[in-house]
Amino acid sequence: MLEIGTKAPNFTLPNKDGEDISLSNFKGKKVILYFYPKDNTPGCTKQANTYKEHFDSFVQKDAIIIGISKDSVKSHLNFATKYDLPFILLSDEDLDAIKKYDVWKEKKLYGKAYMGVVRTTYLINEEGIIVKAMENVKPDQDALNMVCSL
């Protein structure tokens, strides 16, 4: 996980419509950058829907929400459409931002080790500095924690 007080690394990734989006596009705004393992899984769906439920609160506080996983653009389009998600989802199939933000780690399931995305959320201020970082966040509590942090 990256340290609080450090500059958030820039990245450029495609959104659900295939358009390239860069973190630097949002300078001057607060950004909630959340990394999640996989579209359409129970935890990730709960997390995304909780961000959707609190979306108006983020808009009122002039904050942008960006979700990143290694899923494809097509997967993100289907996920966003199925749940009517009003925020940005970015596809990182090459693990560029995922590795820059140190969320690609060894995980264990039923005694087997594998590499995967650790559910992590960063709050980045208007100057591009990380002001909050949370690892292993709970899907149903992440959005509310971020709203309260703004």
Contacts in CASP RR format, 6 or more apart in sequence:
PFRMAT RR
TARGET T0000
AUTHOR 0000-0000-0000
METHOD contacts of the structure
MODEL  1
MLEIGTKAPNFTLPNKDGEDISLSNFKGKKVILYFYPKDNTPGCTKQANT
YKEHFDSFVQKDAIIIGISKDSVKSHLNFATKYDLPFILLSDEDLDAIKK
YDVWKEKKLYGKAYMGVVRTTYLINEEGIIVKAMENVKPDQDALNMVCSL
1 101 0 8 1.000
1 102 0 8 1.000
1 103 0 8 1.000
1 120 0 8 1.000
1 133 0 8 1.000
1 135 0 8 1.000
2 8 0 8 1.000
2 9 0 8 1.000
2 101 0 8 1.000
2 102 0 8 1.000
2 122 0 8 1.000
2 130 0 8 1.000
2 133 0 8 1.000
3 130 0 8 1.000
3 133 0 8 1.000
4 130 0 8 1.000
4 131 0 8 1.000
4 132 0 8 1.000
4 133 0 8 1.000
5 129 0 8 1.000
5 130 0 8 1.000
5 131 0 8 1.000
6 129 0 8 1.000
6 130 0 8 1.000
7 128 0 8 1.000
7 129 0 8 1.000
7 130 0 8 1.000
8 23 0 8 1.000
8 31 0 8 1.000
8 33 0 8 1.000
8 122 0 8 1.000
8 124 0 8 1.000
8 128 0 8 1.000
8 129 0 8 1.000
8 130 0 8 1.000
9 23 0 8 1.000
9 97 0 8 1.000
9 100 0 8 1.000
9 101 0 8 1.000
10 22 0 8 1.000
10 23 0 8 1.000
10 24 0 8 1.000
11 22 0 8 1.000
11 23 0 8 1.000
11 92 0 8 1.000
11 96 0 8 1.000
11 97 0 8 1.000
11 100 0 8 1.000
12 20 0 8 1.000
12 21 0 8 1.000
12 22 0 8 1.000
13 20 0 8 1.000
13 21 0 8 1.000
13 68 0 8 1.000
13 90 0 8 1.000
13 91 0 8 1.000
13 92 0 8 1.000
13 96 0 8 1.000
13 97 0 8 1.000
14 20 0 8 1.000
14 21 0 8 1.000
14 73 0 8 1.000
14 90 0 8 1.000
14 91 0 8 1.000
15 21 0 8 1.000
15 73 0 8 1.000
15 76 0 8 1.000
15 88 0 8 1.000
15 89 0 8 1.000
15 90 0 8 1.000
15 91 0 8 1.000
16 73 0 8 1.000
16 76 0 8 1.000
16 77 0 8 1.000
16 79 0 8 1.000
16 80 0 8 1.000
16 89 0 8 1.000
16 91 0 8 1.000
17 73 0 8 1.000
17 77 0 8 1.000
18 73 0 8 1.000
18 91 0 8 1.000
21 66 0 8 1.000
21 88 0 8 1.000
21 90 0 8 1.000
23 31 0 8 1.000
23 33 0 8 1.000
23 66 0 8 1.000
23 124 0 8 1.000
23 128 0 8 1.000
26 64 0 8 1.000
27 126 0 8 1.000
27 127 0 8 1.000
27 128 0 8 1.000
28 126 0 8 1.000
28 127 0 8 1.000
28 128 0 8 1.000
29 62 0 8 1.000
29 63 0 8 1.000
29 64 0 8 1.000
29 126 0 8 1.000
30 61 0 8 1.000
30 62 0 8 1.000
30 63 0 8 1.000
30 64 0 8 1.000
30 123 0 8 1.000
30 124 0 8 1.000
30 125 0 8 1.000
30 126 0 8 1.000
30 150 0 8 1.000
31 63 0 8 1.000
31 64 0 8 1.000
31 65 0 8 1.000
31 66 0 8 1.000
31 122 0 8 1.000
31 123 0 8 1.000
31 124 0 8 1.000
31 128 0 8 1.000
32 51 0 8 1.000
32 58 0 8 1.000
32 63 0 8 1.000
32 64 0 8 1.000
32 65 0 8 1.000
32 66 0 8 1.000
32 121 0 8 1.000
32 122 0 8 1.000
32 123 0 8 1.000
32 124 0 8 1.000
32 146 0 8 1.000
33 66 0 8 1.000
33 67 0 8 1.000
33 68 0 8 1.000
33 101 0 8 1.000
33 121 0 8 1.000
33 122 0 8 1.000
33 123 0 8 1.000
33 124 0 8 1.000
34 47 0 8 1.000
34 51 0 8 1.000
34 65 0 8 1.000
34 66 0 8 1.000
34 67 0 8 1.000
34 68 0 8 1.000
34 119 0 8 1.000
34 120 0 8 1.000
34 121 0 8 1.000
34 122 0 8 1.000
34 137 0 8 1.000
34 142 0 8 1.000
35 67 0 8 1.000
35 68 0 8 1.000
35 69 0 8 1.000
35 97 0 8 1.000
35 98 0 8 1.000
35 101 0 8 1.000
35 103 0 8 1.000
35 117 0 8 1.000
35 118 0 8 1.000
35 119 0 8 1.000
35 120 0 8 1.000
35 121 0 8 1.000
36 44 0 8 1.000
36 47 0 8 1.000
36 48 0 8 1.000
36 67 0 8 1.000
36 68 0 8 1.000
36 69 0 8 1.000
36 117 0 8 1.000
36 119 0 8 1.000
37 44 0 8 1.000
37 69 0 8 1.000
37 116 0 8 1.000
37 117 0 8 1.000
37 119 0 8 1.000
38 44 0 8 1.000
38 69 0 8 1.000
38 71 0 8 1.000
38 117 0 8 1.000
39 69 0 8 1.000
39 71 0 8 1.000
39 75 0 8 1.000
39 76 0 8 1.000
39 78 0 8 1.000
39 79 0 8 1.000
40 75 0 8 1.000
40 78 0 8 1.000
40 79 0 8 1.000
40 82 0 8 1.000
43 139 0 8 1.000
44 69 0 8 1.000
44 139 0 8 1.000
45 79 0 8 1.000
45 83 0 8 1.000
46 139 0 8 1.000
46 140 0 8 1.000
47 119 0 8 1.000
47 137 0 8 1.000
47 139 0 8 1.000
47 140 0 8 1.000
47 142 0 8 1.000
47 143 0 8 1.000
48 79 0 8 1.000
48 83 0 8 1.000
48 85 0 8 1.000
49 83 0 8 1.000
50 139 0 8 1.000
50 140 0 8 1.000
50 141 0 8 1.000
50 142 0 8 1.000
50 143 0 8 1.000
50 144 0 8 1.000
51 58 0 8 1.000
51 65 0 8 1.000
51 85 0 8 1.000
51 87 0 8 1.000
51 142 0 8 1.000
51 143 0 8 1.000
52 83 0 8 1.000
52 84 0 8 1.000
52 85 0 8 1.000
52 86 0 8 1.000
52 87 0 8 1.000
53 143 0 8 1.000
54 143 0 8 1.000
54 144 0 8 1.000
54 147 0 8 1.000
55 65 0 8 1.000
55 86 0 8 1.000
55 87 0 8 1.000
57 147 0 8 1.000
58 64 0 8 1.000
58 65 0 8 1.000
58 87 0 8 1.000
58 146 0 8 1.000
58 147 0 8 1.000
58 150 0 8 1.000
61 147 0 8 1.000
61 150 0 8 1.000
63 146 0 8 1.000
63 150 0 8 1.000
64 87 0 8 1.000
64 88 0 8 1.000
65 87 0 8 1.000
65 88 0 8 1.000
66 87 0 8 1.000
66 88 0 8 1.000
66 89 0 8 1.000
66 90 0 8 1.000
67 87 0 8 1.000
67 88 0 8 1.000
67 89 0 8 1.000
67 90 0 8 1.000
68 89 0 8 1.000
68 90 0 8 1.000
68 91 0 8 1.000
68 92 0 8 1.000
68 97 0 8 1.000
68 98 0 8 1.000
69 76 0 8 1.000
69 89 0 8 1.000
69 91 0 8 1.000
69 92 0 8 1.000
69 117 0 8 1.000
70 91 0 8 1.000
70 92 0 8 1.000
70 93 0 8 1.000
70 95 0 8 1.000
70 98 0 8 1.000
70 117 0 8 1.000
71 79 0 8 1.000
71 91 0 8 1.000
71 93 0 8 1.000
72 91 0 8 1.000
72 93 0 8 1.000
73 91 0 8 1.000
75 91 0 8 1.000
76 89 0 8 1.000
76 90 0 8 1.000
76 91 0 8 1.000
79 85 0 8 1.000
79 89 0 8 1.000
80 89 0 8 1.000
90 97 0 8 1.000
92 98 0 8 1.000
95 104 0 8 1.000
98 104 0 8 1.000
98 117 0 8 1.000
101 120 0 8 1.000
101 122 0 8 1.000
103 117 0 8 1.000
103 118 0 8 1.000
103 120 0 8 1.000
103 135 0 8 1.000
104 115 0 8 1.000
104 116 0 8 1.000
104 117 0 8 1.000
104 118 0 8 1.000
105 115 0 8 1.000
105 116 0 8 1.000
105 118 0 8 1.000
106 113 0 8 1.000
106 114 0 8 1.000
106 115 0 8 1.000
106 116 0 8 1.000
107 113 0 8 1.000
107 114 0 8 1.000
107 115 0 8 1.000
107 116 0 8 1.000
107 118 0 8 1.000
108 114 0 8 1.000
118 135 0 8 1.000
118 136 0 8 1.000
119 135 0 8 1.000
119 136 0 8 1.000
119 137 0 8 1.000
119 139 0 8 1.000
119 142 0 8 1.000
120 133 0 8 1.000
120 134 0 8 1.000
120 135 0 8 1.000
120 136 0 8 1.000
120 137 0 8 1.000
121 132 0 8 1.000
121 133 0 8 1.000
121 134 0 8 1.000
121 137 0 8 1.000
121 142 0 8 1.000
121 145 0 8 1.000
121 146 0 8 1.000
122 130 0 8 1.000
122 132 0 8 1.000
122 133 0 8 1.000
122 134 0 8 1.000
123 130 0 8 1.000
123 131 0 8 1.000
123 132 0 8 1.000
123 133 0 8 1.000
123 146 0 8 1.000
123 149 0 8 1.000
123 150 0 8 1.000
124 130 0 8 1.000
124 131 0 8 1.000
125 131 0 8 1.000
132 146 0 8 1.000
132 149 0 8 1.000
134 142 0 8 1.000
134 145 0 8 1.000
137 145 0 8 1.000
END
